[in-house]
Amino acid sequence: MAHREKLAWVMIPVLILTGLWYIDRTQAVLDFGAEASAPVPPILIGYVILIVLASIAGSVLVAASAPSEAEAPADEREARILDRAGHWSGYVLGAAAIAAMIRFTVDGDGNRLFHLVFAGLILSQIAEYALQILFYRRGV
Amino acid sequence: MAKRPPITNRVRELREAHGQISQAALAKAIGVTRQTVIAIEQGRYSPSLESAFRIARRFGVGVEDVFGWEGD
């Protein structure tokens, strides 16, 4: 298995688990009513720190299994896989952002706009890694 | 499954004919990963023209001796 595919397999659960942690913490603090509550900076910062630490730990573990592969730049096939996965995950983020903006035009709730775009960002990252795995497996 | 490219190749056959060159050695010689050589051999990836030439030159044959169009 290619180094970057292993990394994608690690990053998907990292993103899902940290995303669930963020949702759990946010719901514990915020009272979601008819109007979305403002984002809580300590939780946001905690999420960023958590995801950075988990990403570093995951990367180190994957790199330790094959250090020479970890240092190698992406070859032509991998570059195409990364480009294509990034291209399609961009649509996920775009769709989420457009949906959030449409919603914003309806209710004018800026906090909800933030939450929806943030969720779209997380989803697009998960989609990017999932697509990388798909393209590694079935070809590009 | 993605549609396979209509390009055939004799990379595995040539590797074996040239003293069992390993996939890793061939990958190193042409500047790609071993997984990419595997993908080429399995027909899941069509290499760039540059890599196709590098592979052919590694075996001392022409590109058309390594790669072909399906059905030809």
Backbone of each chain as ProteinMPNN parsed JSONL, in Angstrom:
{"seq_chain_A": "MAHREKLAWVMIPVLILTGLWYIDRTQAVLDFGAEASAPVPPILIGYVILIVLASIAGSVLVAASAPSEAEAPADEREARILDRAGHWSGYVLGAAAIAAMIRFTVDGDGNRLFHLVFAGLILSQIAEYALQILFYRRGV", "coords_chain_A": {"N_chain_A": [[0.851, -1.195, 0.0], [0.534, 2.214, -0.822], [2.339, 4.98, 0.64], [0.876, 7.395, 0.941], [-1.701, 6.481, 0.691], [-1.97, 4.91, 2.949], [-1.79, 6.949, 4.812], [-4.135, 8.311, 4.242], [-5.995, 6.425, 5.071], [-5.548, 6.593, 7.774], [-6.162, 9.247, 8.345], [-8.907, 9.552, 7.822], [-10.471, 8.246, 9.957], [-9.4, 9.875, 11.985], [-10.342, 12.438, 11.32], [-13.101, 11.972, 11.419], [-13.503, 11.176, 14.093], [-12.473, 13.393, 15.542], [-14.168, 15.304, 14.544], [-16.622, 14.392, 15.489], [-16.109, 14.706, 18.182], [-15.956, 17.475, 18.289], [-18.595, 18.186, 17.57], [-19.971, 17.013, 19.697], [-18.917, 18.401, 21.943], [-19.663, 20.974, 21.268], [-22.44, 20.827, 21.207], [-22.847, 20.273, 23.838], [-22.309, 22.617, 25.057], [-23.675, 24.605, 23.708], [-27.002, 25.776, 23.239], [-29.026, 24.644, 21.05], [-31.419, 26.243, 19.418], [-34.197, 27.728, 17.794], [-32.695, 29.591, 16.618], [-29.342, 29.489, 15.647], [-26.586, 29.11, 17.888], [-23.757, 31.17, 18.774], [-20.429, 30.357, 17.64], [-18.126, 28.653, 19.816], [-15.183, 29.875, 20.895], [-13.094, 28.564, 22.566], [-13.708, 25.854, 22.169], [-13.442, 25.584, 19.448], [-10.71, 26.185, 19.151], [-9.684, 24.121, 20.668], [-10.486, 21.999, 19.098], [-8.949, 22.395, 16.789], [-6.355, 22.113, 17.855], [-6.532, 19.475, 18.734], [-6.935, 18.075, 16.314], [-4.612, 18.68, 14.954], [-2.635, 17.524, 16.591], [-3.462, 14.839, 16.523], [-3.184, 14.342, 13.806], [-0.429, 14.651, 13.47], [0.52, 12.571, 15.096], [-0.59, 10.373, 13.759], [0.664, 10.63, 11.241], [3.338, 10.254, 11.955], [3.29, 7.619, 12.857], [2.566, 6.257, 10.498], [4.691, 6.983, 8.838], [6.774, 5.797, 10.187], [6.496, 3.162, 9.568], [7.466, 2.889, 6.996], [9.959, 4.575, 6.336], [11.497, 5.539, 4.101], [9.662, 5.717, 2.003], [8.006, 7.648, 2.999], [9.454, 9.963, 2.795], [9.669, 10.364, 0.119], [8.746, 12.29, -2.759], [5.477, 12.852, -4.25], [4.766, 10.729, -6.955], [4.106, 10.713, -10.557], [1.628, 9.389, -10.894], [0.542, 9.441, -8.331], [0.41, 12.182, -7.959], [-1.572, 12.801, -9.781], [-3.707, 11.435, -8.63], [-3.953, 12.811, -6.179], [-4.552, 15.36, -7.119], [-6.984, 14.919, -8.449], [-8.638, 13.972, -6.389], [-8.613, 16.201, -4.736], [-9.851, 17.991, -6.41], [-12.527, 16.995, -6.653], [-13.31, 16.975, -3.984], [-13.389, 19.61, -3.52], [-15.752, 20.336, -4.712], [-17.541, 19.328, -2.857], [-17.113, 20.979, -0.649], [-17.8, 23.387, -1.867], [-20.519, 22.944, -2.484], [-21.565, 22.698, 0.077], [-21.02, 25.236, 1.074], [-22.537, 26.848, -0.651], [-25.097, 25.873, -0.097], [-25.244, 26.648, 2.567], [-25.163, 29.403, 2.303], [-27.498, 29.896, 0.873], [-29.306, 29.115, 2.783], [-28.724, 31.088, 4.624], [-29.681, 33.349, 3.333], [-32.312, 32.937, 3.708], [-32.858, 32.78, 6.532], [-31.085, 34.562, 7.669], [-29.229, 33.984, 9.621], [-26.199, 34.227, 10.851], [-24.572, 32.709, 12.51], [-25.426, 30.12, 12.097], [-24.704, 29.905, 9.465], [-21.913, 29.902, 9.745], [-21.561, 27.438, 11.177], [-22.507, 25.581, 9.304], [-20.804, 25.926, 7.085], [-18.399, 25.28, 8.28], [-18.87, 22.62, 8.927], [-19.081, 21.678, 6.336], [-16.468, 22.027, 5.502], [-15.097, 20.141, 7.045], [-16.355, 17.815, 6.107], [-15.588, 17.894, 3.422], [-12.875, 17.461, 3.629], [-12.83, 14.872, 4.642], [-14.025, 13.614, 2.482], [-12.057, 14.071, 0.563], [-9.889, 12.466, 1.413], [-11.14, 9.982, 1.331], [-11.687, 9.776, -1.383], [-9.105, 9.745, -2.373], [-8.264, 7.219, -1.501], [-10.062, 5.656, -2.945], [-9.272, 6.239, -5.61], [-6.641, 5.36, -5.543], [-7.109, 2.663, -5.293], [-8.814, 1.856, -7.443], [-7.76, 3.004, -9.653], [-6.636, 5.712, -11.817]], "CA_chain_A": [[0.0, 0.0, 0.0], [1.33, 3.444, -0.923], [2.41, 5.754, 1.883], [-0.218, 8.368, 1.04], [-2.96, 5.764, 0.906], [-1.991, 4.59, 4.394], [-2.078, 8.196, 5.525], [-5.566, 8.599, 4.055], [-6.723, 5.498, 5.953], [-5.4, 7.094, 9.151], [-6.78, 10.567, 8.497], [-10.383, 9.496, 7.821], [-10.98, 8.122, 11.334], [-8.996, 11.052, 12.777], [-11.288, 13.529, 11.021], [-14.438, 11.613, 11.892], [-13.52, 11.194, 15.567], [-12.324, 14.765, 16.037], [-15.399, 16.003, 14.162], [-17.659, 13.989, 16.45], [-15.764, 15.357, 19.458], [-16.333, 18.889, 18.159], [-20.062, 18.273, 17.625], [-20.37, 16.668, 21.062], [-18.563, 19.526, 22.819], [-20.452, 22.151, 20.885], [-23.825, 20.619, 21.655], [-22.873, 20.296, 25.301], [-22.201, 24.004, 25.51], [-24.667, 25.467, 23.069], [-28.396, 25.347, 23.254], [-29.527, 24.872, 19.692], [-32.836, 26.52, 19.35], [-34.61, 28.147, 16.461], [-31.568, 30.349, 16.082], [-28.095, 28.838, 16.03], [-25.768, 29.889, 18.816], [-22.453, 31.569, 18.255], [-19.363, 29.375, 17.868], [-17.41, 28.853, 21.075], [-13.753, 29.859, 20.544], [-12.27, 27.521, 23.212], [-13.962, 24.536, 21.546], [-12.824, 25.649, 18.115], [-9.256, 26.084, 19.328], [-9.441, 22.748, 21.128], [-10.649, 21.121, 17.927], [-7.772, 22.576, 15.925], [-5.205, 21.492, 18.534], [-6.758, 18.02, 18.73], [-6.752, 17.52, 14.969], [-3.182, 18.811, 14.601], [-1.895, 16.504, 17.341], [-3.825, 13.514, 16.001], [-2.591, 14.229, 12.468], [1.018, 14.438, 13.627], [0.711, 11.214, 15.621], [-0.901, 9.448, 12.666], [1.709, 10.736, 10.219], [4.561, 9.645, 12.486], [3.082, 6.169, 12.858], [2.6, 5.768, 9.114], [6.051, 7.18, 8.321], [7.669, 4.837, 10.855], [6.363, 1.848, 8.923], [8.275, 2.896, 5.762], [10.529, 5.935, 6.322], [11.963, 5.984, 2.773], [8.485, 6.098, 1.213], [7.439, 8.869, 3.573], [10.24, 11.12, 2.348], [9.619, 10.494, -1.346], [7.652, 13.136, -3.264], [4.45, 12.134, -5.006], [5.137, 10.512, -8.357], [3.099, 11.243, -11.493], [0.311, 8.787, -10.644], [0.043, 9.967, -7.059], [0.055, 13.595, -8.155], [-2.882, 12.823, -10.448], [-4.699, 11.008, -7.628], [-4.146, 13.904, -5.22], [-5.232, 16.452, -7.832], [-8.385, 14.563, -8.727], [-9.362, 13.921, -5.107], [-8.77, 17.589, -4.3], [-10.836, 18.617, -7.306], [-13.896, 16.591, -6.305], [-13.647, 17.387, -2.607], [-13.705, 21.035, -3.629], [-17.188, 20.44, -4.995], [-18.259, 19.069, -1.599], [-17.04, 22.229, 0.118], [-18.579, 24.398, -2.591], [-21.948, 22.652, -2.316], [-21.923, 23.027, 1.463], [-20.983, 26.693, 1.227], [-23.695, 27.415, -1.37], [-26.288, 25.515, 0.686], [-25.232, 27.492, 3.772], [-25.493, 30.782, 1.912], [-28.933, 29.921, 0.535], [-29.991, 29.098, 4.08], [-28.499, 32.401, 5.236], [-30.581, 34.33, 2.707], [-33.665, 32.681, 4.224], [-33.041, 33.125, 7.946], [-30.15, 35.607, 8.091], [-28.523, 33.538, 10.824], [-24.773, 34.121, 10.552], [-23.971, 31.613, 13.277], [-25.737, 28.878, 11.377], [-23.84, 29.94, 8.27], [-20.586, 29.447, 10.177], [-21.593, 26.01, 11.513], [-22.703, 24.789, 8.082], [-19.578, 25.983, 6.281], [-17.381, 24.528, 9.027], [-19.188, 21.196, 8.714], [-18.717, 21.398, 4.945], [-15.0, 21.938, 5.435], [-14.721, 18.826, 7.597], [-16.837, 16.792, 5.172], [-14.791, 17.901, 2.19], [-11.592, 16.828, 3.945], [-13.078, 13.421, 4.712], [-14.261, 13.181, 1.094], [-10.783, 14.091, -0.16], [-9.114, 11.267, 1.766], [-11.877, 8.814, 0.833], [-11.481, 9.719, -2.835], [-7.72, 9.309, -2.611], [-8.248, 5.761, -1.345], [-10.786, 5.102, -4.096], [-8.45, 6.356, -6.822], [-5.489, 4.462, -5.391], [-7.562, 1.284, -5.446], [-9.418, 1.5, -8.731], [-6.99, 3.601, -10.752], [-7.034, 7.038, -12.311]], "C_chain_A": [[0.889, 1.25, 0.0], [1.256, 4.241, 0.387], [1.208, 6.693, 2.039], [-1.582, 7.701, 1.185], [-3.089, 5.374, 2.381], [-2.383, 5.818, 5.209], [-3.566, 8.551, 5.422], [-6.404, 7.699, 4.963], [-6.646, 5.962, 7.408], [-6.211, 8.373, 9.343], [-8.311, 10.527, 8.518], [-10.929, 9.289, 9.238], [-10.591, 9.299, 12.231], [-10.005, 12.176, 12.577], [-12.684, 13.234, 11.546], [-14.496, 11.734, 13.426], [-13.386, 12.607, 16.125], [-13.569, 15.595, 15.695], [-16.536, 15.681, 15.125], [-17.399, 14.631, 17.814], [-16.223, 16.813, 19.424], [-17.858, 19.059, 18.277], [-20.549, 18.033, 19.054], [-20.12, 17.831, 22.028], [-19.448, 20.754, 22.541], [-21.89, 22.015, 21.391], [-23.942, 20.679, 23.168], [-22.893, 21.726, 25.829], [-23.342, 24.875, 24.978], [-26.071, 24.902, 23.199], [-28.969, 25.676, 21.883], [-31.04, 25.057, 19.729], [-33.219, 26.853, 17.929], [-33.484, 28.91, 15.788], [-30.272, 29.704, 16.566], [-27.285, 29.744, 16.941], [-24.412, 30.184, 18.203], [-21.424, 30.47, 18.51], [-18.628, 29.692, 19.166], [-15.906, 28.746, 20.795], [-12.927, 28.786, 21.246], [-12.474, 26.133, 22.574], [-13.331, 24.483, 20.159], [-11.308, 25.477, 18.205], [-8.878, 24.668, 19.768], [-9.528, 21.764, 19.975], [-9.409, 21.195, 17.048], [-6.545, 21.901, 16.549], [-5.314, 19.965, 18.478], [-6.45, 17.427, 17.358], [-5.286, 17.61, 14.535], [-2.38, 17.717, 15.303], [-2.185, 15.108, 16.8], [-3.212, 13.293, 14.624], [-1.094, 13.945, 12.558], [1.285, 13.009, 14.104], [0.466, 10.183, 14.518], [0.184, 9.441, 11.611], [2.997, 10.059, 10.679], [4.444, 8.121, 12.462], [3.204, 5.589, 11.455], [4.02, 5.865, 8.555], [7.012, 6.16, 8.933], [7.618, 3.472, 10.191], [7.193, 1.763, 7.641], [8.873, 4.292, 5.594], [10.937, 6.419, 4.936], [10.796, 6.43, 1.902], [7.915, 7.425, 1.691], [8.158, 10.115, 3.066], [10.109, 11.375, 0.856], [8.483, 11.424, -1.774], [6.652, 12.294, -4.056], [4.927, 11.936, -6.443], [3.966, 10.941, -9.251], [1.697, 10.672, -11.248], [-0.286, 9.341, -9.359], [-0.375, 11.43, -7.192], [-1.315, 13.706, -8.821], [-3.996, 12.437, -9.48], [-5.007, 12.158, -6.667], [-4.903, 15.065, -5.86], [-6.719, 16.151, -8.007], [-9.217, 14.518, -7.445], [-9.621, 15.341, -4.596], [-9.82, 18.313, -5.126], [-12.258, 18.283, -6.863], [-14.277, 16.982, -4.894], [-13.958, 18.88, -2.576], [-15.184, 21.255, -3.93], [-18.018, 20.223, -3.725], [-18.284, 20.345, -0.759], [-17.88, 23.317, -0.543], [-20.078, 24.207, -2.397], [-22.405, 23.032, -0.914], [-21.975, 24.548, 1.65], [-22.189, 27.348, 0.545], [-24.986, 27.129, -0.598], [-26.393, 26.407, 1.922], [-25.637, 28.925, 3.435], [-26.97, 30.919, 1.54], [-29.749, 29.969, 1.831], [-29.888, 30.482, 4.753], [-29.431, 33.455, 4.644], [-32.014, 34.166, 3.229], [-33.816, 33.191, 5.653], [-32.081, 34.219, 8.468], [-29.35, 35.267, 9.336], [-27.047, 33.278, 10.494], [-24.09, 32.997, 11.303], [-24.211, 30.267, 12.6], [-24.888, 28.786, 10.115], [-22.448, 29.416, 8.625], [-20.58, 27.934, 10.408], [-21.691, 25.154, 10.249], [-21.444, 24.784, 7.216], [-18.463, 25.184, 6.964], [-17.607, 23.026, 8.856], [-18.816, 20.781, 7.285], [-17.219, 21.227, 4.763], [-14.53, 20.573, 5.937], [-15.133, 17.719, 6.624], [-15.986, 16.734, 3.908], [-13.42, 17.277, 2.427], [-11.736, 15.317, 4.02], [-13.253, 12.877, 3.299], [-12.948, 13.113, 0.324], [-9.965, 12.826, 0.138], [-9.815, 10.005, 1.246], [-11.673, 8.66, -0.676], [-10.054, 9.303, -3.175], [-7.633, 7.786, -2.528], [-8.913, 5.099, -2.549], [-9.924, 5.119, -5.349], [-7.194, 5.486, -6.733], [-5.907, 3.03, -5.711], [-8.024, 0.968, -6.862], [-8.699, 2.131, -9.923], [-7.51, 4.973, -11.141], [-6.793, 7.101, -13.812]], "O_chain_A": [[1.874, 1.323, 0.736], [0.271, 4.188, 1.123], [0.604, 6.782, 3.108], [-2.51, 8.291, 1.738], [-4.158, 5.487, 2.979], [-3.178, 5.749, 6.146], [-4.173, 9.026, 6.382], [-7.392, 8.14, 5.55], [-7.578, 5.744, 8.182], [-6.863, 8.56, 10.371], [-8.944, 11.367, 9.157], [-11.765, 10.073, 9.687], [-11.346, 9.681, 13.126], [-10.465, 12.789, 13.54], [-13.369, 14.122, 12.053], [-15.426, 12.323, 13.976], [-14.091, 12.981, 17.062], [-13.97, 16.473, 16.459], [-17.305, 16.555, 15.525], [-18.327, 15.044, 18.509], [-16.797, 17.322, 20.386], [-18.346, 19.944, 18.98], [-21.418, 18.745, 19.556], [-20.988, 18.196, 22.82], [-19.901, 21.45, 23.449], [-22.47, 22.958, 21.927], [-24.971, 21.074, 23.716], [-23.424, 22.002, 26.904], [-23.886, 25.735, 25.671], [-26.271, 23.689, 23.26], [-29.342, 26.813, 21.594], [-31.805, 24.141, 20.03], [-32.642, 26.33, 16.976], [-33.332, 28.886, 14.567], [-30.124, 29.41, 17.752], [-27.288, 30.966, 16.798], [-23.981, 29.538, 17.247], [-21.534, 29.732, 19.49], [-18.52, 30.852, 19.563], [-15.406, 27.662, 20.495], [-12.116, 28.136, 20.586], [-11.533, 25.347, 22.458], [-12.763, 23.468, 19.755], [-10.706, 24.724, 17.439], [-7.891, 24.098, 19.303], [-8.747, 20.817, 19.887], [-8.884, 20.169, 16.615], [-5.792, 21.207, 15.864], [-4.338, 19.263, 18.214], [-5.784, 16.397, 17.256], [-4.783, 16.73, 13.836], [-1.544, 17.06, 14.682], [-1.276, 14.293, 16.637], [-2.771, 12.188, 14.308], [-0.56, 13.113, 11.825], [2.165, 12.325, 13.582], [1.234, 9.232, 14.369], [0.586, 8.38, 11.134], [3.665, 9.379, 9.901], [5.388, 7.423, 12.091], [3.858, 4.567, 11.246], [4.496, 4.949, 7.885], [7.952, 5.713, 8.276], [8.586, 2.712, 10.245], [7.586, 0.667, 7.24], [8.368, 5.099, 4.813], [10.746, 7.592, 4.619], [10.911, 7.399, 1.151], [7.409, 8.221, 0.9], [7.558, 11.181, 2.925], [10.402, 12.472, 0.381], [7.385, 11.358, -1.222], [6.949, 11.174, -4.474], [5.43, 12.868, -7.07], [2.963, 11.465, -8.765], [0.701, 11.384, -11.378], [-1.471, 9.67, -9.304], [-1.375, 11.86, -6.618], [-2.115, 14.578, -8.482], [-5.08, 13.019, -9.495], [-6.169, 12.443, -6.377], [-5.775, 15.674, -5.24], [-7.582, 16.991, -7.754], [-10.361, 14.973, -7.422], [-10.702, 15.645, -4.092], [-10.578, 19.137, -4.614], [-13.094, 19.175, -6.715], [-15.439, 17.29, -4.627], [-14.698, 19.353, -1.713], [-15.791, 22.223, -3.471], [-19.061, 20.85, -3.539], [-19.323, 20.741, -0.23], [-18.581, 24.071, 0.132], [-20.816, 25.167, -2.175], [-23.478, 23.606, -0.728], [-22.874, 25.07, 2.31], [-22.788, 28.279, 1.084], [-25.848, 27.996, -0.455], [-27.478, 26.863, 2.283], [-26.361, 29.573, 4.191], [-27.61, 31.924, 1.85], [-30.714, 30.721, 1.968], [-30.841, 30.965, 5.364], [-29.912, 34.34, 5.351], [-32.815, 35.101, 3.204], [-34.751, 33.926, 5.968], [-32.256, 34.729, 9.575], [-28.851, 36.157, 10.024], [-26.699, 32.241, 9.929], [-23.14, 32.396, 10.802], [-23.333, 29.407, 12.539], [-24.414, 27.71, 9.75], [-21.877, 28.597, 7.905], [-19.707, 27.229, 9.901], [-21.031, 24.121, 10.143], [-21.066, 23.745, 6.676], [-17.684, 24.499, 6.302], [-16.661, 22.261, 8.667], [-18.306, 19.684, 7.055], [-16.761, 20.396, 3.978], [-13.673, 19.936, 5.326], [-14.358, 16.802, 6.35], [-15.701, 15.654, 3.39], [-12.863, 16.638, 1.534], [-10.886, 14.574, 3.53], [-12.711, 11.828, 2.952], [-12.744, 12.202, -0.479], [-9.422, 12.198, -0.771], [-9.16, 9.074, 0.778], [-11.508, 7.549, -1.179], [-9.826, 8.592, -4.153], [-7.01, 7.143, -3.373], [-8.406, 4.122, -3.099], [-9.854, 4.123, -6.07], [-6.742, 4.94, -7.739], [-5.151, 2.276, -6.325], [-7.667, -0.071, -7.417], [-9.005, 1.817, -11.073], [-8.645, 5.345, -10.844], [-7.058, 8.128, -14.437]]}, "seq_chain_B": "MAKRPPITNRVRELREAHGQISQAALAKAIGVTRQTVIAIEQGRYSPSLESAFRIARRFGVGVEDVFGWEGD", "coords_chain_B": {"N_chain_B": [[-16.051, 0.019, -10.797], [-13.377, 1.891, -12.267], [-13.164, 2.783, -15.729], [-10.923, 0.892, -17.54], [-7.85, 2.009, -18.973], [-7.402, 1.873, -22.544], [-4.96, 0.711, -23.107], [-2.445, -1.577, -23.587], [0.239, -3.449, -22.042], [3.61, -4.734, -21.831], [5.139, -4.893, -19.602], [5.569, -6.493, -17.292], [6.267, -8.904, -18.492], [8.607, -8.133, -19.83], [10.188, -7.414, -17.682], [10.585, -9.869, -16.471], [11.9, -11.139, -18.527], [14.248, -9.804, -18.59], [16.123, -10.726, -16.672], [14.644, -10.978, -14.291], [14.029, -8.398, -13.152], [13.199, -6.497, -10.376], [10.048, -5.095, -9.293], [10.426, -2.912, -7.665], [13.025, -2.129, -8.336], [12.716, -1.404, -10.993], [10.901, 0.649, -10.655], [12.477, 2.503, -9.285], [14.333, 3.027, -11.241], [12.863, 4.392, -13.159], [11.773, 6.439, -11.802], [9.378, 6.409, -10.255], [6.896, 5.237, -7.87], [6.867, 1.943, -6.396], [4.288, 1.007, -6.247], [3.125, 2.302, -8.351], [4.319, 1.108, -10.558], [3.221, -1.416, -10.244], [0.529, -0.774, -10.662], [0.659, 0.006, -13.34], [1.407, -2.398, -14.574], [-0.829, -3.912, -14.029], [-2.642, -2.697, -15.579], [-4.082, -0.587, -14.593], [-3.254, 1.946, -14.681], [-2.125, 4.329, -16.973], [1.014, 5.225, -17.957], [2.821, 8.397, -18.075], [4.034, 9.919, -21.107], [6.741, 10.398, -20.875], [7.507, 8.638, -18.803], [6.85, 6.262, -20.056], [8.719, 6.194, -22.098], [11.001, 6.07, -20.525], [10.713, 3.555, -19.359], [10.8, 1.902, -21.617], [13.367, 2.475, -22.533], [14.846, 1.514, -20.427], [14.614, -1.183, -20.814], [15.756, -1.404, -23.223], [14.321, -1.308, -25.597], [11.85, -0.281, -28.078], [9.196, 2.136, -27.524], [6.808, 1.221, -28.588], [7.171, -1.453, -28.4], [6.718, -2.019, -25.853], [4.315, -0.872, -25.071], [0.919, -1.005, -26.201], [-2.058, -0.636, -28.233], [-5.236, -1.585, -27.176], [-6.623, -4.388, -28.729], [-5.263, -4.091, -31.077]], "CA_chain_B": [[-14.646, 0.139, -11.219], [-13.099, 2.864, -13.321], [-12.901, 2.181, -17.032], [-9.483, 0.725, -17.724], [-7.347, 2.628, -20.201], [-7.306, 0.86, -23.609], [-3.542, 0.546, -23.441], [-1.862, -2.814, -23.056], [1.695, -3.33, -21.888], [4.366, -5.978, -21.615], [6.143, -4.544, -18.592], [5.894, -7.668, -16.464], [6.963, -9.853, -19.365], [9.962, -7.625, -20.071], [10.93, -7.516, -16.417], [10.979, -11.267, -16.278], [12.852, -11.49, -19.585], [15.519, -9.117, -18.331], [16.747, -11.178, -15.41], [13.773, -10.807, -13.107], [14.152, -7.078, -12.51], [12.079, -6.35, -9.436], [9.189, -3.909, -9.49], [11.051, -1.799, -6.936], [14.19, -1.673, -9.114], [12.2, -0.703, -12.175], [10.315, 1.904, -10.162], [13.579, 3.413, -8.984], [14.981, 3.399, -12.508], [12.052, 5.338, -13.943], [11.382, 7.562, -10.942], [8.018, 6.345, -9.711], [6.829, 4.315, -6.736], [6.618, 0.536, -6.759], [2.842, 0.851, -6.436], [2.784, 2.79, -9.693], [4.705, 0.037, -11.488], [2.193, -2.46, -10.098], [-0.692, -0.269, -11.319], [0.899, -0.045, -14.792], [1.368, -3.81, -14.99], [-2.205, -4.399, -13.918], [-3.479, -1.944, -16.515], [-4.914, 0.393, -13.885], [-2.7, 3.285, -14.886], [-1.305, 4.545, -18.171], [2.064, 6.181, -17.572], [3.053, 9.542, -18.947], [4.903, 9.607, -22.243], [8.116, 10.377, -20.372], [7.74, 7.377, -18.091], [6.79, 5.184, -21.05], [10.039, 6.167, -22.737], [11.992, 5.605, -19.54], [10.555, 2.1, -19.223], [11.297, 1.287, -22.854], [14.839, 2.616, -22.58], [15.408, 0.616, -19.403], [14.663, -2.534, -21.384], [16.461, -1.336, -24.499], [13.391, -1.553, -26.714], [11.062, 0.893, -28.423], [7.956, 2.296, -26.74], [5.765, 0.379, -29.178], [7.411, -2.836, -27.995], [6.254, -2.15, -24.46], [2.904, -0.473, -24.973], [0.12, -1.186, -27.411], [-3.478, -0.264, -28.13], [-6.053, -2.773, -27.024], [-7.27, -4.836, -29.972], [-4.31, -4.053, -32.204]], "C_chain_B": [[-14.511, 1.187, -12.311], [-12.825, 2.121, -14.624], [-11.386, 2.092, -17.224], [-9.026, 1.415, -18.995], [-7.14, 1.552, -21.27], [-5.869, 0.61, -24.064], [-3.011, -0.727, -22.778], [-0.368, -2.596, -22.844], [2.327, -4.676, -21.585], [5.425, -5.767, -20.534], [6.55, -5.766, -17.764], [6.724, -8.676, -17.26], [8.423, -9.419, -19.597], [10.819, -7.686, -18.809], [11.459, -8.917, -16.222], [12.028, -11.69, -17.311], [14.224, -10.857, -19.356], [16.054, -9.46, -16.941], [15.943, -10.871, -14.177], [14.025, -9.481, -12.392], [12.951, -6.912, -11.586], [11.263, -5.097, -9.767], [9.815, -2.692, -8.822], [12.233, -1.239, -7.728], [13.737, -0.897, -10.348], [11.62, 0.654, -11.776], [11.399, 2.947, -9.906], [14.222, 3.92, -10.274], [14.181, 4.449, -13.283], [11.493, 6.482, -13.088], [9.937, 7.595, -10.508], [8.032, 5.399, -8.515], [6.575, 2.895, -7.245], [5.127, 0.304, -7.022], [2.407, 1.31, -7.828], [3.177, 1.757, -10.754], [3.67, -1.088, -11.441], [0.918, -2.04, -10.841], [-0.54, -0.306, -12.847], [0.769, -1.489, -15.277], [-0.052, -4.368, -14.979], [-3.162, -3.654, -14.845], [-4.388, -0.934, -15.851], [-4.422, 1.81, -14.086], [-1.874, 3.315, -16.165], [-0.253, 5.594, -17.836], [2.154, 7.352, -18.536], [3.982, 9.108, -20.082], [6.356, 9.498, -21.785], [8.423, 9.062, -19.664], [7.719, 6.195, -19.048], [8.142, 5.059, -21.753], [11.099, 5.644, -21.781], [11.927, 4.087, -19.387], [11.15, 1.403, -20.45], [12.825, 1.327, -22.914], [15.512, 1.695, -21.554], [15.559, -0.803, -19.957], [15.369, -2.562, -22.747], [15.584, -1.66, -25.699], [12.64, -0.251, -27.022], [9.776, 0.957, -27.606], [6.861, 1.363, -27.263], [5.971, -1.105, -28.858], [6.933, -3.086, -26.571], [4.747, -1.893, -24.381], [2.181, -0.662, -26.301], [-1.299, -0.728, -27.178], [-4.308, -1.528, -28.108], [-6.735, -3.129, -28.335], [-6.348, -4.83, -31.166], [-3.46, -5.339, -32.21]], "O_chain_B": [[-15.39, 1.354, -13.156], [-12.327, 0.996, -14.628], [-10.668, 3.082, -17.088], [-9.744, 1.407, -19.995], [-6.745, 0.433, -20.943], [-5.603, 0.339, -25.235], [-3.123, -0.911, -21.566], [0.217, -1.668, -23.402], [1.667, -5.617, -21.144], [6.482, -6.398, -20.559], [7.736, -6.027, -17.568], [7.722, -9.217, -16.783], [9.341, -10.238, -19.563], [12.016, -7.97, -18.865], [12.617, -9.126, -15.859], [12.921, -12.486, -17.02], [15.233, -11.334, -19.876], [16.39, -8.578, -16.15], [16.499, -10.541, -13.13], [14.212, -9.448, -11.175], [11.814, -7.163, -11.987], [11.74, -4.176, -10.431], [9.746, -1.58, -9.345], [12.425, -0.024, -7.788], [14.31, 0.136, -10.694], [11.817, 1.662, -12.455], [11.255, 4.117, -10.262], [14.601, 5.086, -10.38], [14.753, 5.289, -13.977], [10.823, 7.379, -13.599], [9.333, 8.662, -10.402], [9.071, 4.824, -8.188], [6.129, 2.69, -8.374], [4.749, -0.48, -7.893], [1.456, 0.783, -8.405], [2.454, 1.557, -11.73], [3.294, -1.641, -12.475], [0.309, -2.839, -11.552], [-1.494, -0.612, -13.561], [0.099, -1.759, -16.273], [-0.418, -5.192, -15.817], [-4.356, -3.953, -14.884], [-5.353, -0.469, -16.457], [-5.096, 2.768, -13.705], [-1.038, 2.444, -16.406], [-0.589, 6.721, -17.474], [1.638, 7.308, -19.652], [4.627, 8.062, -20.011], [7.103, 8.63, -22.238], [9.466, 8.45, -19.894], [8.475, 5.239, -18.878], [8.641, 3.955, -21.972], [11.981, 4.877, -22.168], [12.957, 3.419, -19.297], [11.906, 0.439, -20.327], [13.479, 0.354, -23.29], [16.601, 1.171, -21.789], [16.498, -1.524, -19.618], [15.55, -3.625, -23.34], [16.051, -2.217, -26.692], [12.782, 0.745, -26.312], [9.325, -0.052, -27.063], [6.091, 0.793, -26.49], [5.059, -1.914, -29.025], [6.767, -4.23, -26.148], [4.012, -2.614, -23.705], [2.76, -0.5, -27.375], [-1.694, -0.462, -26.043], [-4.109, -2.431, -28.92], [-7.351, -2.277, -28.975], [-6.62, -5.495, -32.165], [-2.6, -5.506, -33.075]]}, "name": "protein", "num_of_chains": 2, "seq": "MAHREKLAWVMIPVLILTGLWYIDRTQAVLDFGAEASAPVPPILIGYVILIVLASIAGSVLVAASAPSEAEAPADEREARILDRAGHWSGYVLGAAAIAAMIRFTVDGDGNRLFHLVFAGLILSQIAEYALQILFYRRGVMAKRPPITNRVRELREAHGQISQAALAKAIGVTRQTVIAIEQGRYSPSLESAFRIARRFGVGVEDVFGWEGD"}
